[in-house]
Amino acid sequence: MSLYPLFADLRQRAVLVVGGGVVATRKVDGLLRAGAAVTVGAPTLEPALAALAADARIRHVAAAYAEEWLDEGRGGDGDGDEPAGYWLVVVATDDAALNRRIAAAARRRRLFVNVVDDARLSSFHVPAVVDRAPLQIAISSGGTAPMLARLLRERLEVLLDGALGPLAALAARFRARIHARHPEAAARRRFYSSLFGGPVADLLRRQQPALAEAVLEAALRAPDAPSAGSVVLVGAGPGDPGLLTLKALRALNEADVILHDRLVGPGVLALARRDATLIEVGKTGGARSTAQERIHALLLEHARAGRRVVRLKGGDPFVFGRGGEELEFLRANGVAYEVVPGITAALACAAYAGVPLTHRDHAQSVRFVTAHCRDSLDTLDWHALAQERQTLAVYMGVAGLETLRERLLAHGRAAATPFALVENGSRESQRVVLGTLGQLPDVANTHKVCTPALLILGEVAALAGALHWYGAPPLGGVRDVSLRRAA
């Protein structure tokens, strides 16, 4: 992050605004709504500010700016004390040189300063705010695109109903009782989930606050239901967080514990609830890995402790992901479970590389194959895999490319068959390397292709050269394939 987001308590704290025009008026309005003790320094004030000064709602210093202002202040720390000095400075003049002087003087005094419409001179930025008091949502572009922040605020205003403010206020009033009734964090989270998404929220939307409070009181008096843990097997997709399903996102935000594979990207993990426990249980060829038995033991331990567990797997959990094994274990041990599918690597990598896995001129079928070790290669039906007019999507195949080429050529697949190797598919670091089957291991070595990478083999792979749309153009080359149907 370029900025650290925070919400400042300015009640009875001194803030200096330099400038007396329309822009200063907007800034003063927000500061007063936050309870700040505002001083406005300017030779003259526009009418709205003058009215505030006449009503003693602001203090007016009717003079040109002087650096000594920064060493003064009124108001206090909210506890009755009255220390000298301002907490914040807002600069709203149309004199660029003066703005630079004030900003430099404020920095020397370690005062946070905002120069309106000049992000470079500002040490804090005023965000666009969606106000559902006491709930607030602040949006900042770091001063780079304030109109974009305002556009997002407008969209959120439509999405967030007016009941959120009363709901937050009700939760605040009952917070101590809720914590006393549910001292264990997981049980407390479940209670809050039912509060925010259940009948109490509905009653507040219908403008029935007394009845909403009565329902909340009844819920606090109700006996505890036995807490039963559960596991959600979630497919995280190949890397792009935007490919998560809505159900996957909901599961991540409800999880107490998340057991995730090594290849689940940080962008996906960042969408999880902040206080969830993250445990990496990845398997890495040639490196230290977590045994499947250990993963089973962790799932059982946390589920039996009454926790909501998410088993987060790259791609789809039922495509070369041992998801079936884990469900068999959970079922044998009486643990409740559900499955949220994910976009498997073959579908996502092909799409992000511009490769249609099927095409009525070139491939009428597609086969998903895993080739992460020699034992798995020896079990494959090479005669069937070598047939033409089909696409092979080979998972975890980087280490076995030499053997893959030899077996396919030996069983009749043409050396000129196009391939596309998609490294880090759907991620910012995605690379696509093209070539033909006869060149496969040599091209991969030349371009130093590393895991995670997916191999797409078949006539459709050549379309990546013309249809690519994401990231850099493909490396290497392969003969063109006509996009028109054969006559």
Steps between C-alpha positions, in 0.01 A plus 500: 500500500620851424281638781406362840121530536365627832203683646594798718307607810501881473240580764607822679840478331642808334522511120627792294355580157693754296277666240156653507339405168255242372749210524582591859127503575466138386792393716372689805157338463647149525724596792211647696291189443788305653494727806831678437583838650566691177702814450485662154782734407430737210467876446137459393241222511239398249143545636444146634824511699426850620166377636675218688745749650214731601333208682833414672502157339846572361778737602609748234851646479446795265851538363741373238669170588783514752712200592441570870144374450633144494628537856159602633179312544175475683292208616651208686557128497138406571566453874479861614867585445589798281847447349635754253540395141284371221442134424441547127550775245291539185630736231232632264648805328547565128863613551731209408811658651316568827370144506856367472618725784223390733551131418874524567442683829246239611740215417772662711259494794387143427148620432287305256410733213259475209551736209178489301552351151876453549580144607876558489487763772250310718586264783136395537213479254131559555311200357164478331263376771187286504334606825272258682588637843643354711609282206725676251669380183792711378643475150834648401706495182796651683427831334567357151140466376249670732225481237535121495464491879185711472360271230551197724333685786196569283473131410530393863236751606251309287606157630503573874159550654417744776446229762876447534543805723232401754625141487856610583370723781293214645801266488709763680244536780486123552867428442595440863203267557573309179863449604394389848244257355742362238856528635637253242590676173351246257163496680499879514562523125207267434277715719603819319440331163145416603453853636620676186330269253186390684169630632649785706639663186172440316300669776726804491449526125125504570547786750409285803794566737317402822405161362854452364642563845252256657606227254866566586422479872327166446796366303737589785279313749463189281706195600808424296465245225785250497774631273575257220801562282499446128728507198450678170713372214559809284655533157713816483553497124846536342602835652293799387283594803231619260436140400374404848132417513266694728454191716878464533530862611222450754673189637829689540323771697329250730803279568663465840788296354628482141724214391640611166725361229835661426389621157197690628604858424527782754224689319257219579614468861460876545125453450473278809376634831785684670487303824477156338788261576695424178687170480705413191477130419641502147673221313810589300689261279858461622445718806358464848131413481210442736398136508139427410455328836604821675244698298232250601600534865481882488156493336372267770662689788350837409159367397463309828588821684183653352675716241400588147785362289573586138724261309619733224644334192642646181282449195211263564523257795365209296744533208833346607452655842441201734168654591330162483748349747439780748122467477526124555702567815254761627202275434666207680552724804151651503606856409247710306634633172409679180681573174540829313638430152778710353616578148752232419837598351429352157195721449652818640849469350359419158258794516767746618735379226235537228480125435156342449528147638248381243441634150275341242771518233785364710399319822176328594618382843736596779683278748631607840823318588739519794866420447682602815706181535615195302252273678208712381639509146522121489129464576379714209337362184752639254327356194183693584692817591684499166181515293449808283220759521506518876660733755719381785515716814794368702525607866833514685683390188816715495729234645377226264501680166774282347315179583170650390641586158658156455185309593269709281730484198545125546121453494444703187444862598653728237818688591344816349210499750488848660531553875460791741669500840322739736711598800328671795175502309257786583757673724681825430817299427332278237719388209393298197757305298409347163660227293446155354509158663834411343659808664314477832774444764755712311269802472403467867868495601585794274235714664563354849135409557435431869212365706217568529449445129235329294566335163234526229573271205299491179416706192309753711823602679610684186208740539675664796713698256193673357252492789718592800353787703655485848854603587795493262475333157605133486866409468628259238300423190283248321332486163172689467171314526208633299219648707252430221311175470630259245294491182 
